[in-house]
Amino acid sequence: MIAPFLIAYPIYRRMKKKGEISSKKKEDIFQVTFSKMPNLKPIPIPTKAYKKHVRRHAVWLRESRRWQLSDNWTYELEDGTRIILPQGFEFDGASIPRPFWVLLSPIGLLLIPGLIHDYGYKYDQLWQIDANNQVVPYEKDRGKKFWDKLFLDTGNLVNGIRVANWVAWLAVTWFGHSTWKNHREKHCSPNEPKL
């Protein structure tokens, strides 16, 4: 179970030494605070939709639990920017294969970074509440690399487990291309949150 960490750690050290992991510049660090956790509703895994037990078990092993925001969720950046994610957004936490859940639960330490990252991946933007209390796009069209970095920075701020966050970041950096590409091909339009 510890093998992924043992394999990834030398890569982490090399990338950190080269400066590819994190910059020490204050303006590059994404700071986030929130007063309450998001209110989430679990979406059932569709095992009952299949008549054959083998198929039900395959779905159970393959599918991750999905979650839906029951209410708008807001959080604040260090510079005072208020970000809002809309009610009804569905996500899977962090897309971690079931065998690795022992080490990295998609709804444990990585819930908040996964929520923000999933929204950014799907729509290539977030929503901001501006000074006039209007909802406007935030960081629109920043690209995959930005959202992956935001995932890492948010995880480090929210849970402080740098090695786990780095392993999860490495996974989305290396294996998130197909998800990113699928969202771009679908041309998903974000729903503006209603205040």
FENTA-V841663 format. One record per pair of residues at least 6 apart in sequence whose ideal C-beta (glycine too) atoms are under 6 Angstrom apart, sorted by the first residue. I is the first residue (numbers start at 0). J is the second residue. D is the distance in Angstrom with one decimal. If there is no record, write none. Layout:
i:I j:J d:D
i:I j:J d:D
This chain:
i:0 j:101 d:5.6
i:7 j:166 d:5.2
i:7 j:169 d:5.9
i:11 j:165 d:5.3
i:14 j:20 d:5.0
i:29 j:149 d:5.5
i:29 j:152 d:3.9
i:30 j:76 d:6.0
i:30 j:77 d:3.2
i:31 j:74 d:5.5
i:31 j:153 d:5.6
i:31 j:156 d:5.6
i:32 j:75 d:5.2
i:33 j:74 d:3.7
i:37 j:68 d:5.8
i:37 j:72 d:4.1
i:38 j:69 d:4.2
i:38 j:70 d:4.7
i:39 j:66 d:4.5
i:40 j:67 d:4.7
i:40 j:69 d:4.9
i:42 j:65 d:4.2
i:42 j:67 d:5.8
i:44 j:62 d:5.0
i:46 j:55 d:4.5
i:46 j:58 d:5.2
i:46 j:59 d:5.4
i:49 j:55 d:5.0
i:63 j:91 d:4.6
i:65 j:89 d:5.5
i:65 j:91 d:5.1
i:66 j:90 d:6.0
i:67 j:89 d:4.9
i:68 j:86 d:5.4
i:68 j:88 d:4.8
i:70 j:86 d:5.3
i:71 j:83 d:5.5
i:71 j:85 d:5.8
i:71 j:86 d:5.1
i:71 j:192 d:4.9
i:72 j:84 d:4.9
i:73 j:81 d:5.8
i:73 j:83 d:4.7
i:74 j:82 d:5.5
i:75 j:81 d:5.4
i:80 j:127 d:5.9
i:81 j:128 d:4.3
i:82 j:125 d:5.3
i:82 j:127 d:5.9
i:83 j:126 d:4.9
i:83 j:128 d:5.6
i:83 j:192 d:4.9
i:84 j:118 d:5.5
i:85 j:190 d:5.2
i:85 j:192 d:3.7
i:90 j:114 d:5.7
i:90 j:117 d:3.8
i:92 j:105 d:3.4
i:92 j:106 d:4.6
i:92 j:110 d:5.5
i:92 j:113 d:4.3
i:93 j:105 d:4.5
i:93 j:109 d:4.0
i:93 j:113 d:3.9
i:93 j:167 d:5.8
i:95 j:103 d:5.2
i:95 j:105 d:4.9
i:103 j:163 d:5.9
i:103 j:167 d:5.8
i:108 j:158 d:4.3
i:108 j:160 d:5.8
i:109 j:167 d:5.7
i:111 j:157 d:4.8
i:112 j:150 d:5.0
i:112 j:153 d:4.2
i:112 j:154 d:4.0
i:115 j:153 d:5.6
i:116 j:146 d:5.7
i:116 j:150 d:4.0
i:119 j:146 d:3.8
i:120 j:146 d:5.5
i:120 j:179 d:5.9
i:121 j:182 d:5.0
i:121 j:187 d:5.5
i:122 j:187 d:5.9
i:122 j:189 d:4.0
i:123 j:140 d:5.5
i:124 j:136 d:4.8
i:124 j:139 d:4.1
i:125 j:137 d:4.5
i:125 j:138 d:5.9
i:126 j:134 d:5.3
i:126 j:192 d:5.6
i:127 j:135 d:5.5
i:127 j:137 d:3.7
i:128 j:134 d:6.0
i:129 j:135 d:5.3
i:134 j:191 d:5.4
i:134 j:192 d:5.6
i:143 j:179 d:4.6
i:147 j:171 d:5.3
i:147 j:172 d:5.0
i:150 j:168 d:5.8
i:150 j:171 d:6.0
i:151 j:164 d:5.7
i:151 j:168 d:3.9
i:154 j:164 d:3.5
i:155 j:161 d:5.7
i:155 j:164 d:5.4
